[in-house]
Amino acid sequence: MLSDALTILCGHRFQPMPRRSAADLDTPPVRLVESPVIPAELPPAPDHLSPAMQAWWQAVVRDYELDPHHLRLLEAACDAWDRMVQARETLSEEGLTVTTKAGCKRHPCADIERDLVMLLCFLMLQHPNRLQ
């Protein structure tokens, strides 16, 4: 018999497991209950952002669960957007070219706008859920 063989090998006698009652089988196992999650206050938008970017900030922090480094990326994206809009407004007022001693050149705001568009594309790709 198996129990005799185990007794010889291990040196002590094994007792069979007792049968479980129907009540034991119907009782769900004890589970640890996690403490309820208290909603944290959403981080406010930085004061230096434009009203449009403050509204976008609030929508993003409301709709996504962001880590602290994501908040930094979000702030950088908002700053880049505001500067891009400023560069576009300057270009629409002053035109795409400026006149210098050396002649007609591309307006510096054209490069600023281009660089900020590229930065925004990069920053948007950094969030796993892709900020929209």
JORAQUI-V563290 format. One record per residue. N is the residue number from 1. PSI is psi in whole degrees, 0 to 359 (NA if undefined). BURIAL is I if it has 24 or more other C-alpha atoms within 12 Angstrom, else O. D_LAST is the distance of its C-alpha to the last C-alpha in whole Angstrom. Layout:
BEGIN
{{N	PSI	BURIAL	D_LAST} {N	PSI	BURIAL	D_LAST}}
END
This chain:
BEGIN
{{1	151	O	69} {2	318	O	66} {3	325	O	66} {4	322	O	69} {5	319	O	68} {6	324	O	65} {7	319	O	68} {8	316	O	70} {9	317	O	67} {10	341	O	65} {11	359	O	68} {12	158	O	67} {13	133	O	67} {14	137	O	64} {15	141	O	64} {16	151	O	62} {17	139	O	59} {18	151	O	59} {19	147	O	58} {20	143	O	55} {21	167	O	56} {22	325	O	54} {23	320	O	53} {24	322	O	52} {25	329	O	50} {26	343	O	48} {27	124	O	47} {28	150	O	43} {29	156	O	43} {30	133	O	42} {31	147	O	38} {32	132	O	37} {33	125	O	35} {34	148	O	32} {35	145	O	32} {36	143	O	29} {37	121	O	26} {38	122	O	26} {39	125	O	23} {40	155	O	23} {41	135	O	22} {42	141	O	18} {43	134	I	18} {44	157	O	19} {45	143	I	17} {46	143	O	19} {47	332	O	22} {48	353	O	21} {49	153	I	18} {50	161	O	18} {51	322	O	17} {52	319	O	14} {53	330	I	13} {54	321	I	15} {55	319	O	13} {56	318	I	9} {57	309	I	11} {58	322	I	13} {59	319	O	10} {60	314	I	8} {61	336	I	12} {62	321	O	13} {63	342	O	10} {64	150	O	10} {65	109	O	14} {66	139	I	14} {67	166	O	17} {68	322	O	18} {69	333	O	17} {70	325	I	14} {71	323	I	14} {72	317	O	16} {73	321	I	13} {74	317	I	11} {75	319	I	14} {76	320	I	15} {77	319	I	12} {78	317	I	12} {79	315	I	16} {80	319	I	15} {81	313	I	13} {82	318	I	16} {83	324	I	19} {84	316	I	17} {85	318	I	18} {86	317	O	21} {87	319	I	22} {88	318	I	21} {89	319	O	23} {90	318	O	26} {91	321	O	26} {92	330	O	27} {93	317	O	29} {94	348	O	31} {95	171	O	31} {96	348	O	30} {97	156	O	33} {98	150	O	35} {99	126	O	39} {100	181	O	40} {101	327	O	44} {102	354	O	43} {103	201	O	42} {104	129	O	39} {105	163	O	36} {106	139	O	32} {107	136	I	30} {108	331	O	29} {109	337	I	26} {110	319	I	25} {111	321	O	25} {112	314	I	23} {113	313	I	20} {114	313	O	20} {115	321	O	20} {116	326	I	17} {117	317	I	15} {118	319	O	16} {119	316	I	15} {120	317	I	12} {121	317	O	11} {122	313	O	13} {123	323	I	11} {124	327	I	8} {125	350	O	10} {126	334	O	12} {127	132	I	10} {128	329	O	11} {129	5	O	9} {130	96	O	6} {131	134	I	4} {132	NA	O	0}}
END
